[in-house]
Amino acid sequence: MSTRPSYAAFAQEIRRDGFKDAVLLGMGGSSLGPEVMAATYGRKSGWPRLRILDSTVPAQIRALEAELDPGKTLFIVSSKSGSTTEPNVLKDYFFKRVADTVGVARAGRHFIAVTDPGSSLQQLAEERGFRRIFYGVASIGGRYSVLSPFGLLPAAIAGIDVAQLMRSARLMMRSCGPDVPPAENPAVELGIALGAAALQGRDKVTLLTSPGLASFGAWVEQLFAESTGKNGKGLVPIDGEPLGRPEVYGDDRVFIALTLDGEADAWIASVGKVAPMVRNIANEAGLFHLVPIPYLSSAAFNAGNRS
């Protein structure tokens, strides 16, 4: 079973072999986290460009395929169960394209699998001679899997410093640990703000992000909606909505603003009156200011609820 220290070595192997692109074939939790990292960190010079394909829409597949050289592309087939229809369909489609270019005998060297042990994808990868199989941890749900091989392996292949990423994640984990007092614990503070807001009818969580985190909202949408939407209760995430004036919002809104270090001032300046609007909307109910969160070098959250 592959371990974390092997990610960097494997990424160097892929780099030496001249791959120009790495395409992750996955859906939901297997693709959203890596997509955020690819968009946030951007392309690293000298490393494969990490692309995410989580759609079976023919036009999107053709558009991506037109930009790829099958002979210099690595495909990352990502599925915890191994039986998810969409990545399996995409895998078969691109395996044929690669085989047509480099030959069936060598096509498997252009594919790796990330899956849980014993899955049908593991069996198929072995049969087709995939370059490598990386195993997930069965107890980790897909939407929480970004700090497992499902997220760390694509990050390493794209040239992202996985060791630094893990140090940052551990710092955040310790900051949110059970031994940290609630007043100093960003996870508890955010949870209290959202929970109190929801109990008073503010269950529409509106996400505002600076440009470097523009892709973050789609991932958070899944985390919020899938994780809290149980038993007829939950929070409704809203991402990508143009920010309106305070008077257009009802009493069902709560706002979270997330910025990268160094982007906050420029972001506020670029959107003009966004900051006053957010403050006004939040201050009508009382403003929660959450302490800086270091994961992915992020800065601060703001959330409001009615007191």
C-alpha positions as CSV (number, residue, x, y, z in Angstrom):
1,M,0.0,0.0,0.0
2,S,1.4,3.4,-1.0
3,T,2.4,5.8,1.8
4,R,2.6,9.6,1.8
5,P,6.4,9.9,1.4
6,S,6.1,8.1,-2.0
7,Y,4.0,10.9,-3.5
8,A,7.0,13.3,-4.1
9,A,9.1,10.5,-5.5
10,F,6.3,9.4,-7.8
11,A,5.7,12.9,-8.9
12,Q,9.4,13.3,-9.8
13,E,9.1,10.1,-11.9
14,I,6.2,11.5,-13.8
15,R,8.1,14.7,-14.4
16,R,11.2,12.9,-15.7
17,D,9.1,10.9,-18.1
18,G,8.0,14.0,-19.8
19,F,4.3,14.1,-19.1
20,K,2.9,17.6,-19.9
21,D,-0.6,17.2,-18.6
22,A,-2.3,15.2,-15.8
23,V,-6.0,14.7,-16.1
24,L,-8.0,13.6,-13.1
25,L,-11.1,11.6,-13.9
26,G,-13.4,11.7,-11.0
27,M,-16.7,12.9,-9.6
28,G,-17.8,14.8,-6.4
29,G,-15.4,14.5,-3.5
30,S,-12.7,12.8,-5.6
31,S,-12.5,15.8,-7.9
32,L,-13.6,19.0,-6.1
33,G,-10.7,19.2,-3.6
34,P,-8.0,18.7,-6.3
35,E,-9.8,21.2,-8.5
36,V,-9.5,23.8,-5.8
37,M,-5.8,23.1,-5.3
38,A,-5.2,23.2,-9.1
39,A,-7.0,26.6,-9.4
40,T,-5.6,28.1,-6.2
41,Y,-1.9,27.2,-6.7
42,G,-1.9,27.5,-10.5
43,R,0.4,25.7,-12.8
44,K,4.0,25.1,-11.6
45,S,6.7,25.6,-14.2
46,G,8.3,22.4,-15.3
47,W,5.5,20.2,-13.9
48,P,2.4,18.6,-15.6
49,R,-0.6,20.8,-15.7
50,L,-3.3,19.4,-13.5
51,R,-6.7,19.3,-15.2
52,I,-10.0,18.0,-13.8
53,L,-12.6,16.2,-15.9
54,D,-15.8,15.6,-13.9
55,S,-18.3,15.7,-16.7
56,T,-19.6,13.4,-19.3
57,V,-20.9,16.2,-21.5
58,P,-19.5,15.4,-25.0
59,A,-18.6,19.1,-25.7
60,Q,-16.5,19.4,-22.5
61,I,-14.7,16.1,-23.2
62,R,-14.0,17.1,-26.8
63,A,-12.7,20.6,-25.7
64,L,-10.3,19.0,-23.2
65,E,-9.2,16.3,-25.6
66,A,-8.4,18.9,-28.2
67,E,-5.8,20.4,-25.8
68,L,-4.1,17.1,-25.0
69,D,-1.3,15.1,-26.5
70,P,-2.3,11.5,-25.5
71,G,1.3,10.4,-25.7
72,K,2.3,13.0,-23.0
73,T,-0.8,12.8,-20.8
74,L,-1.2,11.0,-17.5
75,F,-4.7,10.0,-16.5
76,I,-5.5,9.8,-12.8
77,V,-8.6,7.6,-12.4
78,S,-10.0,8.5,-9.0
79,S,-12.9,6.6,-7.4
80,K,-13.2,5.3,-3.8
81,S,-15.6,2.5,-4.7
82,G,-14.2,1.9,-8.1
83,S,-17.7,1.5,-9.5
84,T,-18.7,5.1,-10.1
85,T,-20.1,5.2,-13.6
86,E,-18.7,8.5,-14.9
87,P,-15.0,8.0,-14.2
88,N,-15.2,4.5,-15.5
89,V,-16.7,5.7,-18.8
90,L,-14.1,8.4,-19.1
91,K,-11.3,5.9,-18.3
92,D,-12.4,3.6,-21.1
93,Y,-12.8,6.4,-23.5
94,F,-9.3,7.8,-22.9
95,F,-7.6,4.4,-22.6
96,K,-8.6,3.7,-26.2
97,R,-7.3,7.2,-27.3
98,V,-4.0,6.5,-25.6
99,A,-3.8,3.0,-27.0
100,D,-4.4,4.3,-30.5
101,T,-1.4,6.7,-30.0
102,V,1.2,4.6,-28.1
103,G,-0.2,1.1,-28.5
104,V,-2.2,-1.2,-26.2
105,A,0.9,-2.6,-24.5
106,R,2.1,0.8,-23.4
107,A,-1.2,2.5,-22.7
108,G,-1.4,1.4,-19.1
109,R,1.8,3.4,-18.3
110,H,-0.3,6.5,-18.9
111,F,-2.8,5.6,-16.2
112,I,-2.8,5.5,-12.4
113,A,-5.7,4.6,-10.1
114,V,-6.6,6.1,-6.7
115,T,-9.2,3.8,-5.0
116,D,-9.9,1.9,-1.9
117,P,-8.4,-1.6,-1.5
118,G,-10.3,-4.4,-3.1
119,S,-12.3,-2.2,-5.4
120,S,-13.3,-3.2,-8.9
121,L,-11.0,-0.3,-10.1
122,Q,-8.0,-2.0,-8.4
123,Q,-8.8,-5.2,-10.3
124,L,-9.1,-3.5,-13.6
125,A,-6.0,-1.4,-13.1
126,E,-4.0,-4.6,-12.4
127,E,-5.5,-6.3,-15.5
128,R,-4.6,-3.3,-17.8
129,G,-1.2,-2.7,-16.4
130,F,-1.7,0.7,-14.9
131,R,1.6,2.4,-13.9
132,R,0.6,2.6,-10.2
133,I,-2.3,2.0,-7.8
134,F,-2.6,4.3,-4.8
135,Y,-4.9,3.2,-2.0
136,G,-7.3,5.4,0.0
137,V,-8.4,4.9,3.6
138,A,-11.8,3.2,3.5
139,S,-13.0,5.1,6.7
140,I,-12.5,8.5,5.0
141,G,-15.5,9.7,3.1
142,G,-15.0,11.0,-0.4
143,R,-15.9,14.6,0.4
144,Y,-13.3,14.7,3.2
145,S,-10.6,12.9,1.2
146,V,-8.5,15.8,0.0
147,L,-5.7,15.2,2.6
148,S,-5.6,11.5,1.6
149,P,-4.2,10.1,-1.7
150,F,-7.3,11.4,-3.5
151,G,-6.0,15.0,-3.0
152,L,-2.4,14.7,-2.1
153,L,-1.3,12.6,-5.1
154,P,-2.7,15.0,-7.8
155,A,-1.2,17.9,-5.8
156,A,2.2,16.3,-5.8
157,I,2.0,15.5,-9.6
158,A,1.2,19.1,-10.2
159,G,4.3,20.2,-8.3
160,I,2.6,21.4,-5.2
161,D,4.7,21.1,-2.0
162,V,2.7,18.4,-0.3
163,A,4.9,18.5,2.8
164,Q,4.2,22.2,3.3
165,L,0.5,21.6,2.6
166,M,0.4,18.9,5.4
167,R,2.2,21.2,7.8
168,S,-0.4,23.9,7.2
169,A,-3.2,21.3,7.6
170,R,-1.8,20.0,10.9
171,L,-1.6,23.6,12.2
172,M,-5.2,24.1,11.4
173,M,-6.1,20.7,13.0
174,R,-4.3,21.7,16.2
175,S,-6.0,25.1,16.1
176,C,-9.4,23.3,16.0
177,G,-8.6,20.6,18.5
178,P,-10.7,19.6,21.5
179,D,-8.2,21.1,23.9
180,V,-8.4,24.6,22.4
181,P,-10.9,26.9,24.2
182,P,-14.0,27.8,22.2
183,A,-13.1,31.5,22.1
184,E,-9.8,30.6,20.5
185,N,-11.0,27.8,18.3
186,P,-12.0,28.8,14.7
187,A,-13.9,25.7,14.0
188,V,-16.0,26.1,17.2
189,E,-16.5,29.7,16.5
190,L,-17.7,29.2,13.0
191,G,-19.9,26.3,14.0
192,I,-21.6,28.4,16.8
193,A,-22.1,31.2,14.4
194,L,-23.7,29.0,11.7
195,G,-25.7,27.0,14.2
196,A,-27.1,30.0,16.0
197,A,-27.9,31.6,12.7
198,A,-29.7,28.5,11.4
199,L,-31.8,28.2,14.6
200,Q,-33.1,31.8,13.9
201,G,-33.9,31.1,10.3
202,R,-30.6,32.2,8.7
203,D,-29.9,29.0,6.9
204,K,-28.8,30.4,3.5
205,V,-25.0,30.4,3.7
206,T,-23.7,32.9,1.1
207,L,-20.0,32.4,0.2
208,L,-17.8,35.3,-0.9
209,T,-14.3,34.5,-2.0
210,S,-11.3,36.5,-3.2
211,P,-10.1,35.7,-6.8
212,G,-7.5,33.2,-5.7
213,L,-10.2,31.1,-4.0
214,A,-12.9,31.5,-6.6
215,S,-13.1,27.7,-7.1
216,F,-13.4,27.0,-3.3
217,G,-17.2,27.7,-3.2
218,A,-18.2,24.7,-5.4
219,W,-16.3,22.4,-3.0
220,V,-17.8,24.0,0.1
221,E,-21.3,23.6,-1.5
222,Q,-20.9,19.9,-1.4
223,L,-19.4,19.9,2.1
224,F,-22.3,21.9,3.4
225,A,-25.2,20.4,1.5
226,E,-24.2,16.8,1.7
227,S,-22.9,16.9,5.2
228,T,-25.7,18.9,6.9
229,G,-28.7,18.1,4.6
230,K,-30.0,15.3,6.8
231,N,-33.4,14.6,8.3
232,G,-35.1,17.6,6.7
233,K,-32.6,20.0,8.2
234,G,-29.4,21.6,7.0
235,L,-27.7,24.7,5.6
236,V,-28.2,25.8,2.0
237,P,-24.9,27.0,0.5
238,I,-25.0,29.8,-2.2
239,D,-21.9,30.2,-4.3
240,G,-21.1,32.6,-7.2
241,E,-24.1,34.9,-6.6
242,P,-23.4,38.5,-7.4
243,L,-23.5,40.5,-4.2
244,G,-26.5,42.8,-4.0
245,R,-27.2,45.8,-1.8
246,P,-28.2,45.0,1.9
247,E,-31.9,45.8,1.3
248,V,-32.3,43.0,-1.2
249,Y,-31.6,40.3,1.4
250,G,-34.1,38.8,3.7
251,D,-33.6,37.4,7.2
252,D,-32.6,34.0,5.9
253,R,-29.0,35.0,5.0
254,V,-25.6,34.5,6.7
255,F,-22.4,35.5,4.9
256,I,-18.9,34.0,5.0
257,A,-16.1,35.9,3.3
258,L,-12.8,34.0,2.6
259,T,-9.6,35.6,1.3
260,L,-6.1,34.5,0.7
261,D,-3.2,36.2,2.5
262,G,-2.3,39.3,0.5
263,E,-5.5,39.4,-1.5
264,A,-7.9,41.0,0.9
265,D,-7.1,44.7,0.3
266,A,-6.9,44.3,-3.5
267,W,-10.1,42.2,-3.5
268,I,-12.1,44.8,-1.5
269,A,-10.7,47.6,-3.7
270,S,-11.6,45.8,-6.9
271,V,-15.3,45.2,-5.9
272,G,-15.8,48.7,-4.6
273,K,-18.6,48.7,-2.1
274,V,-18.6,45.0,-1.4
275,A,-17.0,45.3,2.1
276,P,-19.5,47.9,3.4
277,M,-22.4,45.9,2.0
278,V,-21.2,42.8,3.8
279,R,-20.6,44.6,7.0
280,N,-24.0,46.3,6.8
281,I,-25.8,43.0,6.1
282,A,-24.0,41.3,8.9
283,N,-24.1,44.1,11.4
284,E,-27.9,44.2,11.2
285,A,-27.7,40.9,13.2
286,G,-24.4,41.2,14.9
287,L,-21.0,40.4,13.3
288,F,-18.9,37.3,14.0
289,H,-15.2,37.8,13.2
290,L,-13.3,34.5,13.0
291,V,-9.6,34.3,13.5
292,P,-7.2,33.7,10.6
293,I,-7.2,30.2,9.2
294,P,-3.9,29.1,7.8
295,Y,-5.0,26.1,5.7
296,L,-4.2,27.0,2.0
297,S,-2.8,30.3,3.4
298,S,-6.3,31.6,3.9
299,A,-7.1,34.6,6.0
300,A,-10.3,35.4,7.7
301,F,-14.0,34.5,7.8
302,N,-16.9,36.9,8.5
303,A,-20.3,35.6,9.4
304,G,-23.4,37.3,10.7
305,N,-26.5,36.1,12.6
306,R,-29.4,37.7,14.3
307,S,-28.8,38.2,18.0
